[in-house]
Amino acid sequence: MCRRVVEENVRGAKRSVTTTLAIVLARVSWEYPDAERIPSESTARDAVVELTRGKGCSA
């Protein structure tokens, strides 16, 4: 899900990591309402930072 959100924003406005993470978590909750395992905030933040490196996302 994180990759999809990051890829969708390649040409879009610069998003913060916090905003990107919020979008990812909202989509996971929407598409997988019964999901039991969602990464901790720090793990999810690390994933967003790694996936957005060099793609116009600010910390």
N, C-alpha and C positions, 0 to 999 in steps of 0.2 A: 504494500500500500504506500509505503514511504517513497519508493521509487516512482510509482505512478504520479504522486503529487508533485515530486521534484521535476519529473519530466514534463508535466503539464505546464510548469511555470518557466520553462527555459526562455521563452520570449517575453514573459510577463514582467511585471514590476518586481523590483527587489523585495523579497520577503525576509523577515527575521526568522531565525531558527525557532523562536517561540511560536510565531504565527504558523509556520510550516508544521510544527509538531501538533498544534491545536487542530489544524485541518486533517492531518493524518489520523489523530485519535477520534475525531468526529466521524470520519469515514469508516473507520474500523467499527465503531459503535453502531453506525447505521447499517453497514453491509453484513456485519457478523454480530448480531445482538446477543448471541449466546456464547461469545468468545470468553473463555475463562482465563486465558493467559495473555496478558498485555504487559509488555516490558515496563520496568520501572522508568520513572521520568529521566533519570540520568542515563540509562541505557538507550532509551529512545532518542534523547538529545544527542548522544554520541553518534547514533546511526544517522540522524539528520545532518549533523555537521559533516560526517564522512561523505554522504551522498551528495551534498551540496557544495563541496569543495570546488572552487573555481567556477561556480554556476550563478554567481550573483546573489548569494544569500548571506545576510549579515548575522553576526552572533548576538 
